[in-house]
Amino acid sequence: MLNPNLDEIQLTKDDYERYSRHLILPEVGLEGQKRLKAASVLCIGTGGLGSPLLLYLAAAGIGRIGIVDFDVVDTSNLQRQVIHGTSWINKPKIESAKNRILEINPYCQIDLYETRLTSENALDIVRPYDVVVDGTDNFPTRYLVNDACVLLNKPNVYGSIFRFEGQATVFNYEGGPNYRDLYPEPPPPGMVPSCAEGGVLGILPGIIGVIQATETVKIIIGKGTTLSGRLLLYDALNMQFRELKLRPNPVRPVIEKLIDYEQFCGIPQAKAQEDKQQMEMSEITVQELKQLLDSGTNDFVLLDVRNPHEYEIAQISGSVLIPLSEIESGSGVVKVKELLNGHRLIAHCKSGMRSAKALGILKEAGVNGTNVKGGILAWSKEIDPSIPTY
């Protein structure tokens, strides 16, 4: 439990009225509300997780909130990032978040860090805060946040989401496990799809973000049992909660300093391999593809390797759908060979990444093809704006 000097913390007349429902809770009361007012919390990210937890932390009366984010609000964010609104599209997320927080609690001190969290700045940013809440969506930053919290002895309230599933726990609290006890090594780059690739139920981050906010408040007021040592798993599709026990690994490496987390997670190596493959791979622009389609030539097959539900959303006329998953399993390779029948192959997906992967698999099976640079997103942007983006 955090130990501020509560004699220096005074509640105003407005505080008594604003937090009256807290004050009549024996577990919170006057002392607990003073602890909340004295506390400082750093939130990494103002996306799906950061949005609800920031709203509820501000509403709970946290005295000082720091926000780290360098992104701008996008239309696709609004399905789940409830702290932002339509009027803030293309504007900084941290400014949007601050504006909304002050509407809820004008007495909250808001510190903005419009920057990417890095090994060079993390310790300086994290150091002034009592609790850190991780609302990030990538492995390098999660390891960075974890290691900074370990070095500075800060509780790390963790959450993650994907499709219909989420998880939450508390790391590095009162001798409990940290993130490296759950994931000693990062998965290979690209193995775990992002929400932009795999999708996410918009309501899901609301549930996980509120759980993170709840754990943060409990740490600050020193009441209840936190999720330290327990990984809470939530399945929204089947409305099920499960728990896994987490324990510190007695032989885990000692964290002595912050490292290059992009390198640790294999990002540069994967990027170099990807660049090499792209250099070796034949590519075609969407303008060149349009010229081919307009010419009426029928010497090629336009292959779409996205998922069926994506094909329903948007498609290029004349394309044939064989999902990447089928190509990876081998059945799709057979289908492609039967489909080509002497014709050349042109493949596309949403942005060009999955089709490049599919062409790599097909090349090993003796089928050469050309990738559409930028995929259907580029087609919508540069050729046919009537095709929806997603």
C-alpha positions in Angstrom: 0.0 0.0 0.0 1.2 3.5 -0.8 1.9 5.7 2.2 1.4 9.4 1.5 1.2 12.0 4.3 -2.5 12.3 4.6 -2.3 15.2 7.1 -1.3 17.3 4.1 -4.3 16.3 2.0 -7.5 18.2 2.6 -10.9 17.6 0.8 -12.8 20.6 -0.3 -16.5 21.1 0.0 -16.9 20.1 -3.7 -14.8 16.9 -3.0 -17.2 15.9 -0.2 -20.1 16.2 -2.6 -18.4 14.8 -5.6 -17.1 11.7 -3.9 -20.0 11.2 -1.4 -20.7 7.6 -2.6 -17.0 6.8 -1.9 -17.0 8.4 1.5 -19.9 6.3 2.8 -18.1 3.1 1.8 -16.3 1.9 4.9 -13.5 0.4 2.7 -12.9 3.9 1.2 -14.1 6.5 3.6 -12.3 9.8 4.2 -8.8 8.2 4.4 -9.3 6.3 1.1 -10.5 9.3 -0.7 -7.5 11.3 0.6 -5.2 8.5 -0.7 -6.8 8.8 -4.1 -6.4 12.5 -4.2 -2.7 12.2 -3.1 -2.0 9.5 -5.7 -0.4 9.8 -9.1 -1.0 7.3 -11.9 0.8 7.0 -15.3 -1.3 5.5 -18.1 0.7 4.3 -21.2 -1.7 4.7 -24.1 -5.1 6.3 -24.7 -6.5 3.6 -26.9 -9.1 0.9 -26.2 -7.8 0.1 -22.7 -6.6 3.6 -21.8 -9.9 5.2 -22.7 -12.2 3.6 -20.0 -9.5 3.4 -17.3 -8.6 7.1 -17.7 -12.3 8.0 -17.4 -12.8 6.0 -14.3 -9.6 7.0 -12.6 -10.4 10.6 -13.1 -13.9 10.1 -11.9 -12.6 8.3 -8.8 -10.6 11.4 -7.8 -7.0 10.5 -8.7 -5.1 13.7 -8.0 -2.5 13.4 -10.8 -2.7 11.5 -14.0 0.1 11.2 -16.6 -0.7 10.1 -20.2 1.8 8.8 -22.7 0.7 8.7 -26.3 1.9 10.0 -29.7 -1.0 9.0 -31.9 -3.9 10.9 -33.4 -7.6 10.0 -33.2 -8.7 8.0 -36.2 -12.3 7.2 -37.3 -11.7 3.5 -36.7 -10.8 4.2 -33.0 -14.3 5.4 -32.1 -15.7 1.9 -32.1 -13.9 1.2 -28.8 -11.9 4.2 -27.6 -14.7 5.9 -25.8 -12.7 8.8 -24.4 -12.4 10.3 -27.9 -15.1 11.8 -30.1 -15.8 12.6 -33.7 -14.7 16.2 -33.4 -11.2 15.1 -32.3 -10.5 13.0 -35.5 -6.9 13.7 -36.8 -6.1 15.5 -33.5 -3.7 14.3 -30.8 -5.2 11.6 -28.6 -3.6 13.0 -25.4 -5.2 16.3 -26.0 -8.6 14.6 -26.6 -8.2 12.6 -23.4 -7.2 15.6 -21.3 -10.2 17.5 -22.6 -12.6 14.7 -21.6 -11.0 14.0 -18.3 -11.3 17.7 -17.2 -15.0 17.5 -18.1 -15.3 14.7 -15.6 -12.9 16.1 -13.0 -11.6 19.6 -13.4 -9.4 19.2 -10.3 -7.3 16.5 -11.7 -3.7 17.4 -12.7 -3.0 16.0 -16.1 0.6 15.5 -17.4 0.9 15.0 -21.1 3.8 13.1 -22.7 3.3 13.3 -26.5 6.1 10.9 -27.3 6.8 7.3 -27.9 8.0 5.5 -24.7 11.6 4.4 -25.3 14.5 3.0 -23.3 16.0 6.6 -23.2 12.9 8.3 -21.7 11.0 5.6 -19.8 12.7 5.9 -16.4 12.3 9.7 -16.3 8.6 9.5 -17.3 7.7 6.6 -15.0 9.7 7.7 -11.9 7.3 10.4 -10.5 4.2 8.2 -10.4 2.9 5.8 -7.8 1.3 3.3 -10.1 1.7 2.5 -13.8 -1.1 1.2 -16.0 -0.2 -0.5 -19.2 -2.7 0.1 -22.0 -0.3 -0.7 -24.9 -0.8 -3.1 -27.7 2.7 -4.3 -28.7 5.3 -6.6 -27.1 8.4 -4.2 -27.2 6.5 -1.6 -25.2 5.1 -4.1 -22.7 8.6 -5.4 -21.9 9.8 -1.9 -21.6 7.0 -0.8 -19.3 7.6 -4.0 -17.2 11.4 -3.5 -16.9 11.0 0.2 -16.0 8.6 -0.7 -13.3 10.9 -3.4 -11.9 13.9 -1.0 -11.8 11.8 1.7 -10.1 9.7 -0.7 -7.9 6.4 0.5 -9.3 3.2 -1.6 -9.5 2.3 -2.4 -13.1 -1.4 -2.9 -13.8 -1.6 -4.9 -17.0 -4.3 -5.6 -19.6 -4.5 -6.9 -23.1 -7.2 -7.6 -25.6 -7.7 -9.5 -28.9 -10.9 -10.3 -30.8 -13.3 -11.5 -28.0 -10.7 -12.3 -25.4 -8.9 -10.2 -22.8 -6.6 -10.6 -19.8 -5.6 -8.6 -16.8 -3.3 -8.8 -13.8 -1.1 -6.8 -11.5 2.7 -7.1 -12.0 5.6 -6.2 -9.7 3.4 -5.6 -6.6 4.5 -6.7 -3.1 6.9 -9.3 -4.3 4.6 -10.7 -6.9 5.5 -11.8 -10.4 6.3 -9.5 -13.3 5.5 -9.6 -17.0 8.6 -11.7 -17.7 7.3 -14.5 -15.5 4.2 -14.7 -17.8 6.2 -14.2 -21.0 9.9 -15.0 -20.5 10.4 -14.6 -24.3 8.4 -12.6 -26.9 6.6 -14.5 -29.6 8.1 -14.3 -33.1 7.2 -11.1 -34.9 3.9 -11.4 -36.7 2.8 -14.6 -34.9 0.2 -12.6 -32.8 -1.9 -10.5 -35.0 -2.8 -6.9 -34.0 -6.3 -5.7 -33.4 -6.1 -4.0 -36.8 -5.5 -7.4 -38.4 -7.6 -9.6 -36.3 -10.3 -7.3 -35.1 -11.7 -6.7 -31.6 -15.1 -6.5 -30.1 -15.5 -2.8 -29.2 -17.0 -3.5 -25.8 -14.1 -5.8 -24.7 -11.5 -3.2 -23.9 -14.2 -1.4 -21.8 -14.4 -4.5 -19.5 -10.6 -5.0 -19.3 -9.9 -1.3 -18.9 -12.4 -1.0 -16.0 -10.8 -4.0 -14.3 -7.4 -2.2 -14.6 -8.9 0.9 -13.1 -10.4 -1.2 -10.3 -7.0 -2.8 -9.5 -5.4 0.6 -9.5 -7.8 2.1 -7.0 -7.4 -1.0 -4.7 -3.7 -0.6 -4.8 -3.9 3.1 -3.9 -6.5 2.7 -1.0 -4.8 -0.6 0.2 -8.1 -2.6 0.3 -9.2 -5.9 -1.1 -7.2 -8.6 -2.9 -5.5 -7.6 -6.1 -4.8 -9.7 -9.2 -1.1 -10.0 -8.3 -0.2 -13.6 -8.8 -3.4 -14.3 -10.7 -4.0 -13.8 -14.5 -7.6 -13.1 -15.1 -8.8 -14.4 -18.5 -12.1 -13.1 -20.0 -14.0 -14.7 -22.9 -16.7 -12.2 -24.0 -18.2 -14.5 -26.6 -19.0 -17.1 -24.0 -19.2 -14.7 -21.1 -16.7 -16.7 -19.0 -14.0 -15.7 -16.6 -11.1 -17.9 -15.7 -8.0 -17.5 -13.5 -4.4 -18.8 -13.9 -1.9 -18.8 -11.0 1.3 -16.8 -11.6 4.4 -17.1 -9.6 7.8 -15.4 -9.8 10.3 -17.5 -11.6 13.2 -18.1 -9.2 15.7 -18.4 -12.0 14.6 -15.5 -14.2 17.3 -13.1 -15.3 17.8 -10.1 -13.1 16.7 -6.9 -14.8 19.6 -4.5 -14.5 18.9 -1.9 -17.1 16.7 -1.1 -20.0 17.6 -2.6 -23.3 16.8 -2.3 -27.0 13.3 -3.9 -26.9 12.7 -3.8 -30.7 15.8 -5.9 -31.0 14.8 -8.1 -28.1 11.5 -8.8 -29.8 13.1 -9.5 -33.2 11.5 -6.5 -35.0 14.6 -5.3 -36.9 15.4 -8.8 -38.0 11.9 -9.5 -39.2 11.8 -6.1 -41.0 15.1 -6.9 -42.7 13.8 -10.3 -43.8 10.6 -8.7 -45.0 12.5 -6.0 -47.0 14.6 -8.8 -48.5 11.5 -10.7 -49.6 10.0 -7.6 -51.0 13.1 -6.8 -53.0 13.0 -10.3 -54.4 9.3 -10.3 -55.0 7.6 -8.9 -58.1 5.2 -6.1 -57.3 2.6 -4.2 -59.1 0.9 -0.8 -58.2 -2.8 -0.4 -58.0 -2.6 1.9 -61.0 -0.9 -0.8 -63.0 -3.5 -3.3 -61.9 -6.2 -1.0 -63.0 -4.6 -0.7 -66.5 -4.5 -4.5 -66.7 -8.2 -4.8 -65.7 -9.3 -2.1 -68.1 -7.3 -3.6 -71.0 -9.6 -6.7 -70.9 -6.7 -9.1 -70.9 -7.5 -12.4 -69.4 -4.0 -13.8 -69.0 -3.9 -13.5 -65.2 -5.8 -14.5 -62.1 -6.3 -11.9 -59.4 -6.1 -13.7 -56.1 -7.5 -12.3 -52.8 -6.1 -14.0 -49.7 -8.1 -12.2 -47.1 -10.7 -13.8 -44.9 -14.2 -14.4 -46.2 -15.8 -11.8 -44.0 -13.3 -9.2 -45.2 -14.2 -10.2 -48.8 -17.8 -9.4 -48.0 -16.9 -5.9 -46.8 -14.9 -4.9 -49.9 -13.6 -6.6 -53.0 -11.9 -5.8 -56.3 -14.1 -6.9 -59.2 -12.9 -10.1 -60.8 -10.8 -11.3 -57.8 -11.0 -14.8 -56.6 -10.9 -15.6 -52.8 -8.6 -18.2 -51.4 -7.8 -17.2 -47.7 -4.2 -17.2 -46.5 -5.1 -19.8 -43.9 -6.0 -22.3 -46.7 -2.7 -21.6 -48.5 -0.8 -22.1 -45.2 -2.5 -25.4 -44.7 -1.7 -26.6 -48.2 -5.2 -27.0 -49.5 -5.1 -23.5 -50.9 -1.9 -24.2 -52.8 -3.7 -27.0 -54.7 -6.6 -24.7 -55.5 -4.3 -21.9 -56.8 -2.5 -24.3 -59.1 -5.8 -25.6 -60.5 -7.1 -22.1 -60.9 -4.0 -20.7 -62.8 -4.1 -23.3 -65.6 -1.2 -21.5 -67.3 -2.2 -18.0 -66.4 0.0 -15.7 -64.3 -0.8 -14.9 -60.7 -1.4 -11.5 -59.1 -2.3 -11.5 -55.4 -3.6 -8.9 -53.0 -4.9 -8.6 -49.4 -5.8 -5.6 -47.2 -2.4 -3.9 -47.2 0.0 -6.2 -49.1 1.4 -8.1 -46.1 -0.6 -11.3 -46.1 -0.5 -11.6 -49.9 3.3 -11.3 -49.7 3.3 -14.1 -47.2 1.0 -16.2 -49.4 3.2 -15.6 -52.4 6.2 -16.7 -50.4 4.5 -20.0 -49.6 3.4 -20.5 -53.2 6.9 -19.8 -54.5 8.2 -22.7 -52.4 5.5 -24.8 -54.0 6.7 -23.8 -57.5 4.2 -21.0 -58.2 5.5 -17.5 -58.9 3.3 -14.5 -58.6 3.1 -10.7 -58.3 2.0 -8.8 -55.2 -0.3 -5.8 -55.3 1.5 -3.0 -53.4 -0.8 -1.5 -50.7 -3.6 -4.0 -51.2 -7.2 -3.1 -51.3 -6.6 -0.1 -49.0 -4.5 1.5 -51.7 -7.1 0.5 -54.3 -9.8 2.3 -52.3 -7.6 5.4 -51.7 -6.1 5.8 -55.2 -8.5 4.0 -57.6 -12.0 3.5 -56.3 -13.1 5.6 -53.2 -16.5 3.9 -53.3 -14.8 0.8 -51.8 -15.0 1.0 -48.0 -11.9 0.9 -45.9 -11.8 -1.0 -42.6 
